[in-house]
C-alpha cells in the first residue's frame, strides 16, 4: 500500500505547531534530491512562513491582531497543501521518500481481526429440558452464536438465537439425552471458528 501525506495539520495545528512543522518541511526539502522543483517554490513558502511568524509574534488581545494572524496563516496553509500534492506525486507513494520531505504521513489503519475462537466451554443443568452454557469472554466479540446436537445425531444442529454475553440457556431439550454444545464469537470483522464441543446429559 502506498504511503500518503496527511495535510490536515495545515488547518488543524496550533500556531506554534504549524511554525514548527513548516520549518521542518523547509529544512528537509532544501537540497533534497528527490524533489528538485518544488511547487510552490521553497522561497515562496519561506516568505509566507516569515509573515506568519511575524503575525503570531505580534498577537495581542486586540481582534485586529487576530485578523492579521489569520490572513497570514491562510496562504501558508494553502501553499503547504499544494506542496504536499507535489511531494505525493513525485514520491509515487514511496514511504522513505515521503518521510524525507518532512511532511507527516497518514496513519495506516490496520483492519480489525475476526474474534478468536471461544474456549473453556462449560455446561450445567438448568430447569427441566434446559442446559446453561458458558464460555470465556472473547475480546472483540459483539455476540455469541450457540448450537447443539444430540450425540446420536452429531451433525444435526439446532442453532440458538445469538446472545450478547458469553452465556446462553439452551431450551427444548429432551431429558435423559446427551447433547453436544458449541459456540462461536461474532465480531465486526467476521465470525470465529466453532469452539470445541462440551457434552452433558439433560436430566
C-alpha positions in Angstrom: 0.0 0.0 0.0 1.4 3.4 -1.0 2.1 5.9 1.8 0.1 9.1 1.8 0.8 12.6 3.2 -1.6 13.9 5.9 -2.4 17.5 5.1 -4.8 18.1 7.9 -2.0 19.6 10.1 -2.1 22.8 7.9 -5.5 23.7 9.3 -5.6 21.7 12.5 -2.3 22.5 14.2 -1.8 25.3 16.6 0.2 28.3 15.5 3.3 27.1 17.2 2.9 23.6 15.8 2.4 25.0 12.3 5.5 27.1 12.6 7.5 24.1 13.7 6.1 21.7 11.1 6.6 24.2 8.2 10.1 24.9 9.3 10.9 21.2 9.4 9.5 20.8 5.9 11.5 23.7 4.5 14.7 22.3 6.1 14.3 18.8 4.8 13.2 19.8 1.3 16.1 22.2 0.9 18.7 20.4 -1.2 16.5 17.2 -1.2 17.4 15.4 -4.5 14.1 13.6 -4.6 12.3 16.9 -5.0 14.2 19.1 -7.4 11.5 21.5 -8.4 9.1 22.1 -5.5 5.8 23.7 -6.3 5.2 26.3 -4.9 8.8 27.2 -4.5 10.5 26.9 -1.1 11.3 30.6 -1.3 7.6 31.4 -1.6 6.7 29.2 1.4 9.6 30.6 3.4 8.3 34.1 2.8 4.8 33.1 3.8 6.1 31.4 6.9 8.1 34.5 7.9 5.0 36.6 7.5 3.0 34.2 9.7 5.7 34.1 12.4 5.7 37.9 12.5 1.9 38.0 12.8 2.0 35.4 15.6 4.7 37.3 17.4 2.6 40.5 17.1 -0.5 38.9 18.6 -2.0 40.8 21.5 -5.5 41.0 22.9 -6.9 43.0 20.1 -9.2 41.5 17.4 -7.2 43.3 14.8 -4.1 41.3 15.5 -6.0 38.0 15.2 -7.3 39.1 11.8 -3.7 39.8 10.7 -2.6 36.4 12.0 -5.4 34.6 10.2 -4.7 36.4 7.0 -1.0 35.4 7.2 -1.9 31.8 8.1 -4.2 31.2 5.2 -1.7 31.4 2.3 0.9 29.4 4.2 -1.6 26.6 4.8 -2.7 26.7 1.1 0.9 26.6 -0.1 1.7 23.7 2.2 -1.3 21.7 0.8 -0.2 22.4 -2.8 3.4 21.4 -1.9 2.1 18.2 -0.4 0.4 17.3 -3.6 3.6 17.8 -5.5 5.6 15.7 -3.0 3.0 13.0 -3.1 3.0 12.9 -6.9 6.8 12.9 -7.2 7.3 10.2 -4.5 4.8 7.9 -6.0 3.9 6.8 -2.5 7.4 5.6 -1.5 7.3 5.8 2.3 11.0 6.5 2.7 11.0 9.3 0.2 7.9 10.8 1.7 9.5 10.8 5.2 12.5 12.6 3.8 10.1 15.5 2.9 9.2 16.3 6.4 5.5 16.0 5.8 3.5 13.9 8.3 2.1 10.7 6.9 -1.4 9.4 7.2 -1.8 6.7 9.7 -2.5 3.3 8.2 -5.5 1.7 9.8 -5.0 -1.9 10.5 -8.1 -3.9 9.7 -9.6 -5.5 12.9 -9.1 -9.2 13.0 -12.0 -11.5 13.4 -12.5 -12.6 17.1 -10.8 -15.6 18.5 -12.5 -18.9 19.0 -14.2 -19.2 22.4 -12.7 -21.7 24.8 -13.4 -23.1 28.2 -17.0 -24.0 27.4 -18.9 -25.2 30.5 -22.3 -26.8 30.7 -24.6 -27.3 33.7 -28.1 -28.4 34.3 -30.8 -25.7 34.1 -34.5 -26.1 34.6 -36.3 -29.1 33.1 -35.2 -29.6 29.4 -32.5 -26.8 29.7 -28.8 -26.5 29.7 -27.0 -23.4 30.9 -23.9 -22.9 28.8 -20.9 -20.5 29.4 -17.6 -19.8 27.8 -14.8 -17.3 28.4 -15.4 -13.8 27.1 -13.7 -13.2 23.7 -12.1 -9.8 23.1 -13.8 -8.0 20.2 -16.9 -10.2 20.2 -20.2 -8.4 19.7 -22.3 -11.6 20.1 -22.1 -15.3 20.5 -23.8 -18.0 18.5 -24.7 -21.3 20.1 -25.6 -24.6 18.6 -26.3 -28.1 19.9 -26.9 -31.6 18.7 -27.6 -35.0 20.2 -24.7 -37.4 20.4 -26.8 -39.8 18.4 -27.1 -37.3 15.5 -24.0 -35.2 15.9 -24.3 -33.4 12.6 -27.9 -32.3 13.0 -27.6 -29.0 14.8 -30.1 -26.7 16.3 -28.8 -23.1 16.5 -29.9 -20.8 19.2 -30.5 -17.0 18.8 -27.3 -15.1 19.3 -26.5 -13.7 22.8 -24.6 -10.6 23.6 -23.0 -12.2 26.6 -20.8 -15.3 26.8 -23.7 -17.3 28.3 -26.9 -18.9 27.0 -29.8 -21.0 28.1 -30.4 -23.9 25.7 -34.1 -24.9 25.8 -36.4 -27.5 24.3 -34.0 -30.4 25.1 -35.1 -34.0 25.7 -34.5 -35.5 29.1 -32.0 -38.4 29.6 -30.4 -37.3 26.2 -26.8 -36.5 25.8 -26.1 -33.2 24.0 -23.0 -31.8 22.3 -22.8 -27.9 22.5 -20.6 -25.5 20.6 -20.3 -21.7 20.5 -18.6 -19.2 18.2 -17.9 -15.5 18.5 -19.2 -12.8 16.1 -17.3 -9.5 15.6 -17.4 -6.6 13.3 -14.8 -8.2 11.0 -16.2 -11.7 10.9 -17.0 -14.9 12.8 -14.7 -17.2 14.7 -14.4 -21.0 14.3 -16.8 -23.1 16.3 -15.4 -24.0 19.7 -14.5 -27.5 20.9 -17.7 -29.3 21.9 -18.8 -29.8 25.5 -21.2 -32.7 26.3 -23.9 -33.1 29.0 -26.8 -35.4 29.6 -30.0 -33.5 30.3 -31.9 -34.6 33.4 
